[in-house]
Amino acid sequence: MIAVLGAVVRVALLFFFARVIIRAIAPAFFTQPTPDPPETAIGDLVRDRICKTFFPRERAVRAIIGGEEQLFCSSACADRARLGS
């Protein structure tokens, strides 16, 4: 009975170590190239000083406040800035 149990333990250990070794060396043989990140069309991001939102400069609402051009994420934020000035 003890001999059978010893054989089962040896086989289990053999499978365990085989799995550890295979997991260690498998990445060297089966790695796939990492794709390049997709190109982003966002461009430069700017921050709205009213709501603190970041948004693409191309989509900015421009307003002259205090003789200076400022960028906002929406006309509502631009109106709030005009009222606050």
PyRosetta script that sets phi, psi and omega in degrees:
from pyrosetta import init, pose_from_sequence

init()
pose = pose_from_sequence("MIAVLGAVVRVALLFFFARVIIRAIAPAFFTQPTPDPPETAIGDLVRDRICKTFFPRERAVRAIIGGEEQLFCSSACADRARLGS")
pose.set_psi(1, -43.9)
pose.set_omega(1, -179.4)
pose.set_phi(2, -67.8)
pose.set_psi(2, -33.5)
pose.set_omega(2, 179.0)
pose.set_phi(3, -65.4)
pose.set_psi(3, -38.5)
pose.set_omega(3, 178.6)
pose.set_phi(4, -67.2)
pose.set_psi(4, -43.4)
pose.set_omega(4, 178.7)
pose.set_phi(5, -62.8)
pose.set_psi(5, -41.0)
pose.set_omega(5, 177.1)
pose.set_phi(6, -62.9)
pose.set_psi(6, -39.4)
pose.set_omega(6, 178.6)
pose.set_phi(7, -67.0)
pose.set_psi(7, -40.6)
pose.set_omega(7, 178.9)
pose.set_phi(8, -64.0)
pose.set_psi(8, -42.4)
pose.set_omega(8, 178.9)
pose.set_phi(9, -64.0)
pose.set_psi(9, -42.5)
pose.set_omega(9, 178.6)
pose.set_phi(10, -62.8)
pose.set_psi(10, -42.2)
pose.set_omega(10, 179.0)
pose.set_phi(11, -65.9)
pose.set_psi(11, -41.5)
pose.set_omega(11, 178.7)
pose.set_phi(12, -62.9)
pose.set_psi(12, -43.5)
pose.set_omega(12, 177.4)
pose.set_phi(13, -64.0)
pose.set_psi(13, -39.1)
pose.set_omega(13, 177.9)
pose.set_phi(14, -61.4)
pose.set_psi(14, -45.4)
pose.set_omega(14, 177.7)
pose.set_phi(15, -65.2)
pose.set_psi(15, -38.6)
pose.set_omega(15, 179.1)
pose.set_phi(16, -62.1)
pose.set_psi(16, -49.9)
pose.set_omega(16, -179.1)
pose.set_phi(17, -67.5)
pose.set_psi(17, -34.4)
pose.set_omega(17, 176.0)
pose.set_phi(18, -63.1)
pose.set_psi(18, -41.2)
pose.set_omega(18, 178.8)
pose.set_phi(19, -65.1)
pose.set_psi(19, -42.2)
pose.set_omega(19, 179.1)
pose.set_phi(20, -62.0)
pose.set_psi(20, -44.4)
pose.set_omega(20, -179.1)
pose.set_phi(21, -66.4)
pose.set_psi(21, -43.7)
pose.set_omega(21, 179.7)
pose.set_phi(22, -63.1)
pose.set_psi(22, -42.2)
pose.set_omega(22, 178.1)
pose.set_phi(23, -65.2)
pose.set_psi(23, -29.4)
pose.set_omega(23, -179.2)
pose.set_phi(24, -75.1)
pose.set_psi(24, -37.6)
pose.set_omega(24, -175.5)
pose.set_phi(25, -98.7)
pose.set_psi(25, -13.9)
pose.set_omega(25, -177.0)
pose.set_phi(26, -60.1)
pose.set_psi(26, -40.5)
pose.set_omega(26, -179.6)
pose.set_phi(27, -59.6)
pose.set_psi(27, -26.8)
pose.set_omega(27, 178.9)
pose.set_phi(28, -69.3)
pose.set_psi(28, -25.8)
pose.set_omega(28, -176.5)
pose.set_phi(29, -103.8)
pose.set_psi(29, -25.1)
pose.set_omega(29, -171.7)
pose.set_phi(30, -120.6)
pose.set_psi(30, 25.3)
pose.set_omega(30, 179.0)
pose.set_phi(31, -78.5)
pose.set_psi(31, 145.9)
pose.set_omega(31, 176.1)
pose.set_phi(32, -109.3)
pose.set_psi(32, 145.7)
pose.set_omega(32, 179.7)
pose.set_phi(33, -63.3)
pose.set_psi(33, 142.4)
pose.set_omega(33, 179.1)
pose.set_phi(34, -79.5)
pose.set_psi(34, 128.0)
pose.set_omega(34, 179.9)
pose.set_phi(35, -69.5)
pose.set_psi(35, 150.3)
pose.set_omega(35, 176.4)
pose.set_phi(36, -67.4)
pose.set_psi(36, 146.4)
pose.set_omega(36, 178.0)
pose.set_phi(37, -64.1)
pose.set_psi(37, 148.5)
pose.set_omega(37, -179.0)
pose.set_phi(38, -65.3)
pose.set_psi(38, 148.3)
pose.set_omega(38, 177.4)
pose.set_phi(39, -69.2)
pose.set_psi(39, 134.6)
pose.set_omega(39, 178.3)
pose.set_phi(40, -99.8)
pose.set_psi(40, 138.8)
pose.set_omega(40, -179.6)
pose.set_phi(41, -103.0)
pose.set_psi(41, 19.6)
pose.set_omega(41, -175.5)
pose.set_phi(42, -76.2)
pose.set_psi(42, -40.9)
pose.set_omega(42, -176.4)
pose.set_phi(43, 80.0)
pose.set_psi(43, -152.6)
pose.set_omega(43, -179.3)
pose.set_phi(44, -74.0)
pose.set_psi(44, 136.8)
pose.set_omega(44, 175.2)
pose.set_phi(45, -99.2)
pose.set_psi(45, 140.4)
pose.set_omega(45, 175.9)
pose.set_phi(46, -124.5)
pose.set_psi(46, 163.1)
pose.set_omega(46, -177.0)
pose.set_phi(47, -116.0)
pose.set_psi(47, 131.3)
pose.set_omega(47, 176.4)
pose.set_phi(48, -73.6)
pose.set_psi(48, 127.4)
pose.set_omega(48, -177.0)
pose.set_phi(49, -76.2)
pose.set_psi(49, -14.5)
pose.set_omega(49, -179.8)
pose.set_phi(50, -86.1)
pose.set_psi(50, -57.8)
pose.set_omega(50, -176.0)
pose.set_phi(51, -100.9)
pose.set_psi(51, -1.1)
pose.set_omega(51, 177.2)
pose.set_phi(52, 64.6)
pose.set_psi(52, 21.6)
pose.set_omega(52, 179.2)
pose.set_phi(53, -85.3)
pose.set_psi(53, 139.8)
pose.set_omega(53, 172.5)
pose.set_phi(54, -90.7)
pose.set_psi(54, 141.0)
pose.set_omega(54, -178.6)
pose.set_phi(55, -155.0)
pose.set_psi(55, 159.3)
pose.set_omega(55, 179.7)
pose.set_phi(56, -66.4)
pose.set_psi(56, 138.6)
pose.set_omega(56, -179.7)
pose.set_phi(57, -57.7)
pose.set_psi(57, -33.3)
pose.set_omega(57, -178.0)
pose.set_phi(58, -64.4)
pose.set_psi(58, -26.4)
pose.set_omega(58, -178.0)
pose.set_phi(59, -98.1)
pose.set_psi(59, 9.6)
pose.set_omega(59, -174.4)
pose.set_phi(60, -70.5)
pose.set_psi(60, 145.4)
pose.set_omega(60, 170.1)
pose.set_phi(61, -93.3)
pose.set_psi(61, 120.5)
pose.set_omega(61, -176.3)
pose.set_phi(62, -95.8)
pose.set_psi(62, 137.6)
pose.set_omega(62, 179.0)
pose.set_phi(63, -142.7)
pose.set_psi(63, 143.2)
pose.set_omega(63, 175.7)
pose.set_phi(64, -92.9)
pose.set_psi(64, 115.2)
pose.set_omega(64, -179.2)
pose.set_phi(65, -130.1)
pose.set_psi(65, 120.9)
pose.set_omega(65, -178.8)
pose.set_phi(66, 64.9)
pose.set_psi(66, 31.4)
pose.set_omega(66, -180.0)
pose.set_phi(67, 76.7)
pose.set_psi(67, 9.1)
pose.set_omega(67, -177.7)
pose.set_phi(68, -127.1)
pose.set_psi(68, 136.6)
pose.set_omega(68, 178.1)
pose.set_phi(69, -76.6)
pose.set_psi(69, 129.6)
pose.set_omega(69, 178.0)
pose.set_phi(70, -126.2)
pose.set_psi(70, 155.4)
pose.set_omega(70, -177.0)
pose.set_phi(71, -110.5)
pose.set_psi(71, 137.1)
pose.set_omega(71, -179.4)
pose.set_phi(72, -132.5)
pose.set_psi(72, 158.4)
pose.set_omega(72, -179.4)
pose.set_phi(73, -78.7)
pose.set_psi(73, -22.7)
pose.set_omega(73, -178.2)
pose.set_phi(74, -153.3)
pose.set_psi(74, 166.4)
pose.set_omega(74, 177.7)
pose.set_phi(75, -69.1)
pose.set_psi(75, -28.3)
pose.set_omega(75, 177.5)
pose.set_phi(76, -63.8)
pose.set_psi(76, -42.2)
pose.set_omega(76, 178.6)
pose.set_phi(77, -68.7)
pose.set_psi(77, -37.5)
pose.set_omega(77, 177.6)
pose.set_phi(78, -63.8)
pose.set_psi(78, -40.3)
pose.set_omega(78, 178.0)
pose.set_phi(79, -65.8)
pose.set_psi(79, -40.4)
pose.set_omega(79, 177.5)
pose.set_phi(80, -62.7)
pose.set_psi(80, -37.3)
pose.set_omega(80, 178.7)
pose.set_phi(81, -68.8)
pose.set_psi(81, -38.4)
pose.set_omega(81, 178.2)
pose.set_phi(82, -64.4)
pose.set_psi(82, -41.3)
pose.set_omega(82, -179.3)
pose.set_phi(83, -70.1)
pose.set_psi(83, -32.8)
pose.set_omega(83, -179.5)
pose.set_phi(84, -76.1)
pose.set_psi(84, -18.8)
pose.set_omega(84, -177.1)
pose.set_phi(85, -83.1)
pose.dump_pdb("model.pdb")
